[in-house]
Amino acid sequence: MSAPENAVEADRYYVEVRFEQVGPPAVQGWWSDGEVALRKYRGWVGSHGSRDGAVITLQAESGGALEPMRTWTKERGEVIHRR
């Protein structure tokens, strides 16, 4: 398992796309390989990131806890929480 761009190793990685703050994600997935999860995140930013209200997140799960690594919104662009 590899972590995206020198990130701390995690048990697995979670990526989601939300178009509304309430309710389930529109698209989501779990990956054990951090580089694969980062590619998915970037792909979803490309395909959904220009939509108003879209929030795309990449999170690392370790020991059952999710930690945000990257967040994308059209209004703010990408915020890197942790590498």
C-alpha positions as CSV (number, residue, x, y, z in Angstrom):
1,M,0.0,0.0,0.0
2,S,1.4,3.4,-0.9
3,A,0.4,6.8,0.3
4,P,-0.2,9.8,-2.0
5,E,2.7,12.1,-2.3
6,N,4.6,11.1,0.9
7,A,1.4,11.0,3.0
8,V,1.3,9.1,6.3
9,E,0.4,5.5,5.6
10,A,-3.2,4.7,6.2
11,D,-5.3,1.5,6.3
12,R,-7.3,2.7,3.4
13,Y,-8.4,5.9,1.6
14,Y,-11.9,7.3,1.0
15,V,-13.0,9.7,-1.7
16,E,-16.4,11.2,-2.0
17,V,-18.3,13.8,-4.1
18,R,-21.2,15.7,-2.6
19,F,-23.5,18.1,-4.4
20,E,-25.5,18.9,-1.3
21,Q,-24.5,19.3,2.3
22,V,-27.3,17.1,3.6
23,G,-27.7,13.5,2.5
24,P,-25.4,10.8,1.2
25,P,-22.6,11.4,-1.2
26,A,-23.4,11.3,-4.9
27,V,-20.3,9.2,-5.6
28,Q,-17.9,7.5,-3.2
29,G,-15.3,4.8,-3.0
30,W,-12.6,3.2,-0.8
31,W,-9.1,2.2,-2.0
32,S,-6.3,0.5,-0.2
33,D,-3.7,2.2,-2.4
34,G,-3.2,5.9,-1.7
35,E,-2.0,6.7,-5.2
36,V,-5.0,5.1,-6.8
37,A,-7.3,7.1,-4.4
38,L,-5.4,10.3,-5.3
39,R,-5.9,9.6,-9.0
40,K,-9.7,9.0,-8.4
41,Y,-9.9,12.3,-6.4
42,R,-8.2,14.2,-9.2
43,G,-10.3,12.6,-11.8
44,W,-13.5,13.5,-9.9
45,V,-12.2,17.0,-9.5
46,G,-11.9,17.1,-13.3
47,S,-15.3,15.7,-14.0
48,H,-17.4,17.2,-11.2
49,G,-15.3,20.0,-9.7
50,S,-16.8,22.9,-11.8
51,R,-20.3,22.2,-10.6
52,D,-21.8,24.7,-8.1
53,G,-21.9,23.3,-4.7
54,A,-19.7,20.3,-5.4
55,V,-17.4,19.2,-2.6
56,I,-14.8,16.5,-3.3
57,T,-12.8,15.0,-0.5
58,L,-9.9,12.6,-0.1
59,Q,-9.6,11.2,3.4
60,A,-7.2,8.7,5.0
61,E,-8.6,6.0,7.4
62,S,-6.3,4.7,10.1
63,G,-7.6,2.8,13.1
64,G,-11.2,3.5,12.1
65,A,-10.8,7.3,12.1
66,L,-11.1,9.4,9.0
67,E,-8.7,12.3,8.5
68,P,-9.1,14.8,5.6
69,M,-6.2,15.0,3.3
70,R,-7.6,17.2,0.4
71,T,-10.8,19.0,-0.3
72,W,-11.9,20.7,-3.5
73,T,-14.7,23.2,-4.1
74,K,-15.3,25.3,-7.1
75,E,-15.4,28.4,-4.9
76,R,-12.0,27.8,-3.1
77,G,-10.2,25.3,-5.3
78,E,-8.1,22.7,-3.6
79,V,-7.2,22.8,0.1
80,I,-4.5,20.4,1.2
81,H,-5.1,19.5,4.9
82,R,-2.3,16.9,5.1
83,R,0.1,15.3,2.6
